[in-house]
Amino acid sequence: MHPTSVVSLDAELGDGVRIGPFCVVHPGVVVGDGCIVDSHCVLGAPTSSFYEAPAAYEPPACRVEAGSLIRSHTVVYAGAEIGEQFECGHHVTIRERTRIGTGVRVGTRSDVQGDVTVGDFCRLHSNVFVAKHSTIEDFVWLLPNVTLANDPHPPSDTCTRGPTIRRYAVVSANAMVFPGVEIGEGALVGAMALVRHDIPARSVAVGAPAQIVGSTADVRCRDGRLGRVYPWWTHFRRGYPDGVLPPADAGLD
């Protein structure tokens, strides 16, 4: 632990944990074996309940499981749970009651709001915004500047409902997915799309508003280097442990 950091006596650090300069680790935080926490990070940041009644505040547990890498200026709130082998960029925010699975990567300046579920081996690139009550299943890709919205007529506290992104789906750069929308398994949303309605499994949707233009099976590689583009795991497997993706020659089902 760097001498400039402050770690609560009520926090629990596993074997081989490294805490960088100017970090704050609050009470109730559990950091698993072998984790690296870079400089200027906050783990177990107080929720809004603390500021409403500081004397009565009891921080919910915050967990970062083994082998994770938390890069500089990241804030993880009390009540968040992060699975093993997590990795994030710089200036990431993960709010309370968020559940993140194994092997997830979250890019620089992304904001994952509270009450969010993120499945295993998801990839959220830089500047992704995930609204409260969103559900992201396993192996989803959210590319840079994707926004998942949850309020159909803001501001509202009673009608909020985040999108659901099913496994293996890809949402391309600068796309926005509207509240309550479901992106089907293995679907592809094009760059800058404005998705106001559900997208069926293995469909391609583009435009603003987004329209379904075909099936992912019909997508062709412009350079002719790939015989099959989707499902993406038929040709892209970098960064995934052996055995977690389907065989490259398997069908999506």
C-alpha positions in Angstrom: 0.0 0.0 0.0 1.4 3.4 -1.0 1.9 5.6 2.1 -0.3 8.4 0.6 -3.3 6.2 0.5 -6.0 5.8 3.2 -7.3 2.2 3.8 -10.0 1.7 6.4 -9.3 -0.8 9.2 -12.7 -2.3 8.3 -11.6 -3.1 4.7 -10.2 -6.5 3.8 -7.3 -6.8 1.3 -6.3 -10.2 -0.1 -2.9 -11.5 -0.7 -0.7 -9.6 -3.1 -3.0 -6.6 -3.4 -1.3 -3.4 -4.6 -2.8 0.0 -3.7 -1.3 2.9 -5.6 -0.8 6.6 -4.5 -3.7 8.7 -3.2 -6.3 6.1 -3.0 -9.2 5.8 -0.5 -10.5 2.4 0.5 -13.7 2.8 2.7 -15.1 0.5 5.3 -16.8 -2.6 4.1 -14.6 -3.0 1.0 -13.2 -6.5 0.1 -10.5 -6.7 -2.5 -9.5 -10.1 -3.7 -6.1 -11.7 -4.1 -3.7 -10.2 -6.6 -5.7 -7.0 -7.5 -4.0 -3.9 -8.6 -5.6 -0.5 -7.7 -3.9 2.3 -9.5 -3.5 5.9 -8.2 -6.3 8.2 -7.1 -9.0 5.5 -6.9 -11.9 5.3 -4.5 -13.4 2.0 -3.5 -16.6 1.9 -1.5 -17.5 5.5 -2.1 -20.5 6.5 0.0 -24.0 6.3 -1.5 -26.5 9.2 -1.3 -27.8 7.7 2.0 -24.6 8.9 3.7 -25.2 12.5 2.9 -28.8 12.3 4.0 -27.9 10.9 7.4 -24.1 10.5 8.0 -24.4 9.3 11.6 -26.8 6.5 10.7 -25.1 5.4 7.5 -24.0 1.8 7.3 -22.1 1.1 4.1 -23.1 -1.9 2.1 -20.3 -4.2 1.2 -18.2 -3.4 -1.9 -16.4 -6.3 -3.5 -13.7 -6.5 -6.1 -12.8 -10.1 -6.8 -9.4 -11.6 -7.4 -7.1 -10.6 -10.3 -8.8 -7.3 -11.1 -7.1 -4.2 -12.4 -8.6 -0.8 -11.4 -6.9 2.0 -13.3 -6.4 5.6 -12.0 -9.2 7.9 -10.9 -11.8 5.2 -10.9 -14.6 5.3 -8.3 -16.5 2.2 -7.2 -19.4 2.8 -4.9 -20.4 0.9 -1.8 -22.8 -1.9 -2.7 -21.1 -2.7 -6.0 -19.9 -6.2 -6.7 -17.2 -6.8 -9.4 -16.2 -10.3 -10.5 -12.8 -11.8 -11.0 -10.3 -10.6 -13.7 -12.1 -7.3 -14.1 -10.2 -4.6 -15.9 -11.1 -0.9 -16.4 -9.6 2.1 -18.0 -9.1 5.5 -16.3 -11.8 7.7 -14.7 -14.5 4.9 -14.6 -17.5 5.2 -12.3 -19.4 2.1 -11.1 -22.4 2.9 -8.9 -24.1 1.1 -6.1 -25.9 -2.2 -6.5 -24.2 -2.9 -9.8 -23.3 -6.5 -10.3 -20.5 -7.2 -12.8 -19.5 -10.7 -13.8 -16.2 -12.4 -14.5 -13.6 -11.2 -17.0 -15.4 -7.9 -17.9 -13.5 -4.9 -19.3 -14.8 -1.3 -19.0 -13.1 1.5 -21.0 -11.9 4.9 -19.9 -14.5 7.5 -18.7 -17.4 5.0 -18.8 -20.2 5.5 -16.3 -22.1 2.4 -15.1 -25.0 3.6 -13.0 -26.6 1.8 -10.1 -28.8 -1.3 -10.2 -27.1 -2.6 -13.3 -26.3 -6.2 -14.1 -23.4 -6.9 -16.4 -22.7 -10.5 -17.4 -19.4 -12.4 -17.9 -16.8 -11.4 -20.4 -18.5 -8.2 -21.6 -16.6 -5.4 -23.3 -17.7 -1.8 -22.7 -15.4 0.6 -24.5 -14.6 4.2 -23.7 -17.2 6.8 -22.8 -20.0 4.2 -22.5 -23.0 5.3 -20.4 -25.1 2.6 -18.8 -28.3 3.9 -17.2 -29.8 2.5 -14.0 -31.8 -0.8 -14.3 -30.0 -1.9 -17.5 -29.2 -5.5 -18.1 -26.3 -6.6 -20.1 -25.9 -10.3 -20.7 -22.7 -12.3 -21.3 -20.2 -11.6 -24.1 -21.8 -8.3 -25.1 -19.9 -5.5 -26.9 -20.7 -1.9 -26.3 -18.4 0.2 -28.5 -17.2 3.8 -27.8 -19.8 6.4 -26.8 -22.8 4.0 -26.6 -25.6 5.3 -24.4 -28.1 3.0 -22.8 -31.0 5.3 -21.6 -33.7 4.5 -19.0 -36.2 7.4 -18.9 -38.9 7.7 -21.6 -39.9 11.2 -20.6 -37.2 12.7 -18.4 -37.1 13.7 -15.6 -39.0 10.8 -14.0 -38.6 8.5 -11.0 -41.5 6.2 -11.7 -41.2 5.1 -15.3 -37.5 4.3 -15.6 -36.5 1.0 -17.2 -33.1 0.3 -18.7 -32.5 -1.6 -21.9 -31.7 -5.3 -22.0 -28.8 -6.4 -24.3 -28.8 -10.1 -24.9 -25.6 -12.2 -25.1 -23.2 -11.8 -28.0 -24.9 -8.7 -29.2 -22.8 -5.8 -30.6 -23.8 -2.1 -30.2 -21.6 0.0 -32.4 -20.0 3.4 -31.7 -22.2 6.4 -30.9 -25.5 4.4 -30.8 -28.2 5.1 -28.4 -30.6 2.5 -27.1 -33.9 3.8 -25.7 -35.5 2.8 -22.3 -36.9 -0.7 -22.1 -35.6 -1.8 -25.5 -34.3 -5.3 -26.0 -31.4 -6.0 -28.3 -31.7 -9.7 -29.2 -29.0 -12.4 -28.9 -26.2 -11.9 -31.4 -27.8 -8.8 -33.0 -25.8 -6.0 -34.5 -26.6 -2.3 -34.0 -24.9 0.0 -36.5 -22.9 3.1 -35.6 -24.9 6.2 -34.6 -28.2 4.3 -34.6 -31.1 5.5 -32.5 -32.8 2.3 -31.3 -36.4 3.0 -30.2 -37.8 -0.5 -30.7 -36.8 -4.1 -29.9 -34.2 -5.7 -32.3 -34.7 -9.4 -32.9 -31.9 -11.9 -32.4 -29.2 -12.0 -35.1 -30.7 -9.0 -36.9 -28.8 -5.9 -38.2 -30.3 -2.5 -37.3 -29.0 0.8 -38.6 -30.1 4.4 -38.9 -32.0 7.1 -36.8 -34.5 5.8 -36.0 -33.0 2.4 -36.4 -34.5 0.0 -39.0 -33.9 -3.7 -39.4 -32.0 -4.2 -42.7 -31.2 -7.9 -42.6 -29.6 -10.7 -40.8 -26.1 -10.8 -39.3 -25.6 -14.0 -41.4 -25.7 -11.8 -44.5 -22.9 -9.3 -43.4 -19.8 -9.6 -45.6 -16.2 -8.5 -45.0 -15.4 -5.6 -47.2 -11.8 -6.7 -47.6 -12.7 -10.3 -48.3 -10.5 -11.6 -45.6 -13.2 -13.2 -43.6 -15.5 -15.9 -44.8 -17.9 -15.3 -42.0 -18.3 -12.0 -40.0 -21.0 -12.8 -37.5 -21.2 -14.3 -34.9 -18.1 -12.3 -34.2 -16.5 -15.1 -32.1 -16.0 -17.2 -35.2 -13.0 -15.1 -36.0 -12.3 -12.9 -33.0 -11.2 -14.6 -29.8 -8.4 -12.3 -28.5 -8.5 -11.7 -24.8 -10.9 -14.5 -23.9 -9.7 -17.5 -21.9 -9.7 -20.9 -23.6 -13.0 -22.6 -23.5 -15.3 -19.7 -22.6 -16.4 -19.0 -26.2 -18.3 -21.4 -28.4 -16.2 -23.4 -30.9 -15.4 -21.2 -33.9 -17.3 -23.4 -36.3 -20.4 -23.7 -34.1 -23.8 -22.1 -34.7 -25.0 -19.4 -32.4 -27.5 -21.8 -30.8 
